[in-house]
Amino acid sequence: MNVIELKHITKSYGEGNSRVEVLRDVNLTIERGDFVAIIGQSGSGKSTLMNILGCLDTPSSGSYTVYGREAASLGPDGLAALRSEKFGFVFQRYNLLGSLDATENVALPAVYAGMGQTERLERARELLERLGLGERLTNRPGELSGGQQQRVSIARALMNGGDIILADEPTGALDSKSGEQVMAILMELHQAGHTIILVTHDRHIADYASRVIEIRDGEIIADTRRAPEPEDVEHSAPAFARRNRLLFMRDQLLEALRMSVQAIFAHKLRSLLTMLGIIIGIASVVTVVALGRGSQEKILADISAMGTNTIDIMPGSGFGDRRAGRVRTLTVDDSNALAQQSYIASSTPRSSSSGDLTRRNISVTAQMNGVGVQYFDVKGLSIAQGRMFNEDEVRASAAVVVIDQNTKKELFPGGENPLGEVILFKGKPLQIIGVAAEQNASFGPTENLTLWTPYTTLMNRITGARYISSITVKIRDEVSPVIAEKQLTRFLTVKHRGKQDFFTINTDSIRKTIESTTGTMTLLISGIALISLVVGGIGVMNIMLVSVTERTREIGIRMAIGARQRNVLAQFLIEAVLICIMGGTLGVLLSYAIGLVFSLVTNAFTLSYSGASIALALACSSLIGVVFGFVPARNASRLNPVDALSRE
């Protein structure tokens, strides 16, 4: 049975006047079990013929069939599958992968054929032991002699069965003794039913063959058979269970992943430099987002200290109204009326006055706030010592006062207990019943002295005023602050006979404005930081293009033993993605280091890291790996196996 048929095969390179014909009208048939030696001088076309026979190259014209299948009808992946199933290659320079040991090199073709890991490693060990390399299973190519490397190459050719063994100058790089051992192995394989096609320029080596084909200037000039035609006995290929597609794809992806990791760690400095742009970009984005979140949380915490979900009602038409100080329209009755509304949780009037505060021989200027019982709760204030005044004291205009920490320090410099002590405000005696806890100032620390007394006390005992400075209302949790603000504005306007002689300050609106502003600024700065990610991605692409050039021969070897385009594409794409993920991870760690240094330098606020932003940053780095790694990976997958193998 003819396993190979060539009809009118022509191979040429170049166009027009520079066109060179390497093969001219070659007709050839090779039968199953044949041992054919193709001889000729350098430049005669024998290597080109070998490449066409092994489906590594395609003819310019003519017909080439393998086991009745027309090679021209097969695409790159179809030719790769044919090489994997039917051919085994033995190269002059062995073409072993230096990063793999002997067993892994031999087992590699079975990865692309779909053999299970345990099964393929066991078969690889059996083949190596059969070829006398049982003690060299874990040695890398650099630890083996030339003869041993060639035997590993032969074992690899037999891994998937090797119905047809293509040996290109298999003894060319060996000493005479090693060469004889290799030829003895090829003879044994011939006896076992393998079809052997040997390319050599040495007539002594050609004498081992049963059929010698001589080629000169691209034409067959002699075809001599020295032994009878072989019996049509089919070589028994190794039987292994074909697994489902998912397991097959998993094995190939794991192999691509492993080779990618090996390539990254084999060139540590180059990989680190490749990651540098990604590291800086991710660190910038994560740090900027953390900085924005930290400052936003600090500002919002300060706003919360002013009172949560509250609305302040002030006299006048708005901030900057010069007439506001002369407006006397807000009253206690307004506050009481608002407290009865369904959308209001509480309402407290506030009256204020500045004046001299005296204790013994100490006299200072302080701000007195006349407030209701719920004022401390509304404003988020707490008591450090003593207590807050109660409703009975408000109704009775009791002469009681709560002081702040600044007042305590000024009036009681010796650290005495202020509770129960009497102080004078504008000459009016007030008994201290509580000390407020220190507040988080909204816009930095303040040295003002502040006191709180029932608004009835301030209005009836001290100022005699009938009006109040402001009203602070707390909105119910289930009510929208915006809706509540509209409702109370409408209510007070009606109550004031259609005059809106007041304005409102909604802390929720301030909060949303600050959130929106800081969010916009964070987004803007993050966008700028993303530029470094793009620059890093371009760096990844450039380095990967260099990597493809450096590893062209490796790509050719993989294609020769059955790797499809998608296998090569996956390997280089995974490598690019891994580099970006590793760079992204290092960038996140760098960002955390920056945050640690920041917290040591200042305690104004801390960087607030978001799990979502970190996940998004890592996703961006992976996306960059895919986008910028695709072009180099595609270029690698589209390499011509012959051109790739010829690269140094």
Sequence and secondary structure as in RCSB ss.txt:
>XXXX:A:sequence
MNVIELKHITKSYGEGNSRVEVLRDVNLTIERGDFVAIIGQSGSGKSTLMNILGCLDTPSSGSYTVYGREAASLG
PDGLAALRSEKFGFVFQRYNLLGSLDATENVALPAVYAGMGQTERLERARELLERLGLGERLTNRPGELSGGQQQ
RVSIARALMNGGDIILADEPTGALDSKSGEQVMAILMELHQAGHTIILVTHDRHIADYASRVIEIRDGEIIADTR
RAPEPEDVEHSAPAFARRNRLLFMRDQLLEALRMSVQAIFAHKLRSLLTMLGIIIGIASVVTVVALGRGSQEKIL
ADISAMGTNTIDIMPGSGFGDRRAGRVRTLTVDDSNALAQQSYIASSTPRSSSSGDLTRRNISVTAQMNGVGVQY
FDVKGLSIAQGRMFNEDEVRASAAVVVIDQNTKKELFPGGENPLGEVILFKGKPLQIIGVAAEQNASFGPTENLT
LWTPYTTLMNRITGARYISSITVKIRDEVSPVIAEKQLTRFLTVKHRGKQDFFTINTDSIRKTIESTTGTMTLLI
SGIALISLVVGGIGVMNIMLVSVTERTREIGIRMAIGARQRNVLAQFLIEAVLICIMGGTLGVLLSYAIGLVFSL
VTNAFTLSYSGASIALALACSSLIGVVFGFVPARNASRLNPVDALSRE
>XXXX:A:secstr
 EEEEEEEEEEEESSGGG EEEEEEEEEEEETT EEEEE  TTSSHHHHHHHHTTSS  SEEEEEETTEEGGG  
HHHHHHHHHHHEEEE TT    TTS HHHHHHHHHHHHT  HHHHHHHHHHHHHHTT TT TT  GGGS HHHHH
HHHHHHHHTT  SEEEEESTTTTS HHHHHHHHHHHHHHHHTT EEEEEES HHHHTTSSEEEEEETTEEEEEEE
 S                 HHHHHHHHHHHHHHHHHHHHHHTHHHHHHHHHHHHHHHHHHHHHHHHHHHHHHHHH
HHHHHH SSEEEEEESSSTT TTGGG     HHHHHHHHTSTTEEEEEEEEEEEEEEEETTEEEEEEEEEE TTH
HHHHT  EEEE    HHHHHTT  EEEE HHHHHHH TT    TT EEEETTEEEEEEEEE     TTS     E
EEEEHHHIIIIII  SS SEEEEEE TTS HHHHHHHHHHHHHHHTTT   EEEEEHHHHHHHHHHHHHHHHHHH
HHHHHHHHHHHHHHHHHHHHHHHHHTHHHHHHHHHTT  HHHHHHHHHHHHHHHHHHHHHHHHHHHHHHHHHHHH
H  S      HHHHHHHHHHHHHHHHHHHHHHHHHHHT  HHHHHH  
